[in-house]
């Protein structure tokens, strides 16, 4: 065993936050670090139940194709656990009825599988699999109040338990990872060490959600299993998602911006759904049995902390997940970004550096590059919405948005183009793949009628032929 590996096995790490990013971080640390303590302010539920610390957990969550594959690589058997709990496994283009402002996307067997599961089931499954490591300790109902150490190195965290008026003994650590999420108080923690707050970039489209669960009607027959109605000009900015999840249920999330955000009033939900670009979702839920009340959220801004070269930051303090970069949840990037961030940390630990004290620099540099594509896609799309707070969209962003509209329009007629769009949307290919000569030619020369609206039929129609795989 190398000296580096021996030193790490004697080290201790503290991960702040027991959500998806924190659990996956603990999992990749466990083979390298002697003891990993996950500090979580919530009492974690015994089953797949929503919890206070994940306010988005009652809304639709999209575990993208790349995110699912990454989680399966980190936690072998993860997909089987989800489907074994009743989460449906769908084809991204064959089972999802997707309507963009340009029409209904082409339907065909894409070979891109994804699993429709509630956020509580995803997190509970990860938690059960991660807790099997004997050197991972979960400290529930414990809140981190400060970091200990100085501007060059942290030595641990101060914590407080329920009912405590003073901090207890600090938890010592050779490495601290902030995975506490969108509301992370890391700026205050850094100020306590004498560090300047990290600069932030924010794009807030003022989007709101309203969601509820329904029982899938036994008489429901349609050529689709999930539906995504995307808002935007020339139609209304309203959107909606209907997805099947475990337990024979539908989760329905309605989306709107500015003054047209959906409310949580019972009498408003179905009428709002009828105001979407197509009544498909409204027709599906009109006679379905509601299983929950309506939950809402307005915490949908895109925000990232910028860690520039030379920033005064402890070398053994890492930021990951939403603590570093969070996105408008409508794009379904958060869980994928959390999984990729954990996988990247595992790579950094396997390759070096020789000491934990030097880990922050290379990790943040690589993580920023990794999440930069997610940021560009989400922030550019939101920045073009009326009423968005953020930097004015650049000429290149406007051109990119115009070309993306052409891609979506072509995707109503051409499965090759729609497949390329889906692969970019699910982070399997970079956005530049949409500019590849073959796709650009098909995009700019697309002709013929757009695919018609999916109809509720006794039997689903046979999808069109699958396009050749893009290389």
Rosetta blueprint (number, residue, H / E / L):
1 X L
2 X L
3 X H
4 X H
5 X H
6 X H
7 X H
8 X H
9 X H
10 X L
11 X L
12 X E
13 X E
14 X E
15 X E
16 X E
17 X L
18 X L
19 X L
20 X H
21 X H
22 X H
23 X H
24 X H
25 X H
26 X H
27 X H
28 X H
29 X H
30 X H
31 X L
32 X L
33 X L
34 X L
35 X E
36 X E
37 X E
38 X E
39 X E
40 X L
41 X L
42 X L
43 X L
44 X L
45 X L
46 X L
47 X L
48 X L
49 X L
50 X L
51 X L
52 X L
53 X L
54 X L
55 X H
56 X H
57 X H
58 X H
59 X L
60 X L
61 X L
62 X L
63 X L
64 X L
65 X H
66 X H
67 X H
68 X H
69 X H
70 X H
71 X H
72 X H
73 X H
74 X H
75 X L
76 X L
77 X L
78 X H
79 X H
80 X H
81 X H
82 X H
83 X H
84 X H
85 X L
86 X L
87 X L
88 X E
89 X E
90 X E
91 X E
92 X L
93 X L
94 X L
95 X L
96 X E
97 X E
98 X E
99 X E
100 X E
101 X L
102 X L
103 X E
104 X E
105 X L
106 X L
107 X L
108 X E
109 X L
110 X L
111 X L
112 X L
113 X E
114 X E
115 X E
116 X E
117 X L
118 X L
119 X H
120 X H
121 X H
122 X H
123 X H
124 X H
125 X H
126 X H
127 X H
128 X H
129 X H
130 X H
131 X L
132 X L
133 X L
134 X L
135 X L
136 X E
137 X E
138 X E
139 X E
140 X L
141 X L
142 X E
143 X E
144 X E
145 X E
146 X E
147 X E
148 X E
149 X E
150 X L
151 X L
152 X L
153 X L
154 X E
155 X E
156 X E
157 X E
158 X E
159 X E
160 X E
161 X E
162 X L
163 X L
164 X L
165 X L
166 X L
167 X L
168 X L
169 X L
170 X L
171 X E
172 X E
173 X L
174 X L
175 X E
176 X E
177 X E
178 X E
179 X L
180 X L
181 X L
182 X L
183 X L
184 X L
185 X L
186 X H
187 X H
188 X H
189 X H
190 X H
191 X H
192 X H
193 X L
194 X L
195 X L
196 X L
197 X L
198 X L
199 X E
200 X E
201 X E
202 X E
203 X E
204 X E
205 X L
206 X L
207 X E
208 X E
209 X E
210 X E
211 X E
212 X E
213 X E
214 X E
215 X E
216 X L
217 X L
218 X L
219 X L
220 X L
221 X L
222 X L
223 X L
224 X L
225 X L
226 X E
227 X E
228 X E
229 X E
230 X L
231 X L
232 X L
233 X L
234 X L
235 X L
236 X L
237 X L
238 X L
239 X E
240 X E
241 X E
242 X E
243 X E
244 X E
245 X E
246 X L
247 X L
248 X L
249 X E
250 X E
251 X E
252 X E
253 X E
254 X E
255 X E
256 X E
257 X E
258 X H
259 X H
260 X H
261 X L
262 X L
263 X L
264 X L
265 X L
266 X H
267 X H
268 X H
269 X H
270 X H
271 X H
272 X H
273 X H
274 X H
275 X L
276 X L
277 X L
278 X L
279 X L
280 X H
281 X H
282 X H
283 X H
284 X H
285 X H
286 X L
287 X L
288 X L
289 X E
290 X E
291 X L
292 X L
293 X L
294 X L
295 X E
296 X E
297 X E
298 X L
299 X L
300 X L
301 X L
302 X E
303 X E
304 X E
305 X E
306 X E
307 X L
308 X L
309 X L
310 X L
311 X L
312 X L
313 X L
314 X L
315 X L
316 X L
317 X E
318 X E
319 X E
320 X L
321 X H
322 X H
323 X H
324 X L
325 X E
326 X E
327 X L
328 X L
329 X H
330 X H
331 X H
332 X L
333 X L
334 X H
335 X H
336 X H
337 X H
338 X H
339 X H
340 X H
341 X H
342 X H
343 X H
344 X H
345 X H
346 X H
347 X H
348 X H
349 X H
350 X H
351 X H
352 X L
353 X L
354 X L
355 X L
356 X H
357 X H
358 X H
359 X H
360 X H
361 X H
362 X H
363 X H
364 X H
365 X H
366 X H
367 X H
368 X H
369 X H
370 X H
371 X H
372 X H
373 X H
374 X H
375 X H
376 X H
377 X H
378 X H
379 X H
380 X H
381 X H
382 X H
383 X H
384 X L
385 X L
386 X L
387 X L
388 X L
389 X E
390 X L
391 X L
392 X L
393 X L
394 X L
395 X H
396 X H
397 X H
398 X H
399 X H
400 X H
401 X H
402 X H
403 X H
404 X H
405 X H
406 X H
407 X H
408 X H
409 X H
410 X H
411 X L
412 X L
413 X L
414 X L
415 X H
416 X H
417 X H
418 X H
419 X H
420 X H
421 X H
422 X H
423 X H
424 X H
425 X H
426 X L
427 X L
428 X L
429 X L
430 X L
431 X H
432 X H
433 X H
434 X H
435 X H
436 X L
437 X H
438 X H
439 X H
440 X H
441 X H
442 X H
443 X H
444 X H
445 X L
446 X L
447 X L
448 X L
449 X L
450 X L
451 X E
452 X L
453 X L
454 X L
455 X L
456 X L
457 X L
458 X L
459 X L
460 X L
461 X L
462 X L
463 X L
464 X E
465 X L
466 X L
467 X L
468 X L
469 X L
470 X L
471 X L
